[in-house]
Amino acid sequence: MSDTEGRVYASSVVRIGPRGFQAPYVLTYVDISGVRLLAHSPATRQALSPGTPVRLTVAPIAQSSNEIRTSYAVVPLDTHTTTGDTA
């Protein structure tokens, strides 16, 4: 695995988010290069299964009339690894 690839530790669909965030969205804890971090999963509307291989990137996570917020995001490397928990 490269420094931008890792595996899902846990994932959840957020159904009620803070102001400025359009729910539902997926948050995922991932283990990458010995570090566990929290990232958005904008490529899916379902929670990712533990162990799913992912790639770390940066992506827009929220938008208001005058700004776009970006943060860590993960993209599954295998598209058939969701838990079935849908929004």
N, C-alpha and C positions, 0 to 999 in steps of 0.2 A: 504494500500500500504506500501511496505517496503521502506527503505532508498535508494534502488537502482531502484525503480520503479516510473514512473511518466507519464506525458502526453505531447504530442506534442503541442507546441504553434504555430510553423510555420516551414515549410520545403521547400527546393528548390534544384533543380538539377543544379549543377555547370557544365557548358559546356566548359569553358575555365579556366583552373586552373593555378596556379603559377608553376614555374619550379620545377620539382621533383614530381609533383602530376599528376597522370593519370586521365584526365577527360574523360567522365563525372563521377561525384560522387555526393552523396547527403549529404547536410548539414542540420541539424535540430536543432531548438531551442526547448528545453524541460524544463518543470517545474517539479522539483524533490525536495521534502521536503522544499518548499518555496523558492527555488533558481532556477533561469532561467539560463541555460547554453547552449552553442553551442557545438554540437557533430556531428561526422560523422555518417552516417547510411550505413555501408558497406553491410548489408544483403539485400539491395534493390537497384534498379536502378531507382526507381520512388520516387517522393516526397511523404512524409507521410501526411495524412489528419490531420488537427487540432483535438485534442482530442484523438488521437490514443494512447493507452497504450503502454509504452515501458519500457525496462530494460536497465539501464546504465551499461556499462562495459568498458574495455580498449581493443583496437584492433590495429593491424597494419593499418596505413592509407597511407603510401608511402614507397617506397623502392628504394634505389640506389645501386650501385655496392658494397658499403662498409658499408651501414647502413640501418636499418629498423626504420622508425619513427612510434611511437605509440601515441595515443591520446584517449580522451573520445570517446565512440561510443555508439549508442543505437540500440537495436534490438526490432522490433515491437513484441508485445505479441499476436497480431491478424494479420495474414498475408493478410487479405482482406481489408486493410485500406489505400490504396494509392490513390493519387489524379488523377491518370491516366496520369500525366505528365511524359513521358518516355524519356530516353536518345536517 
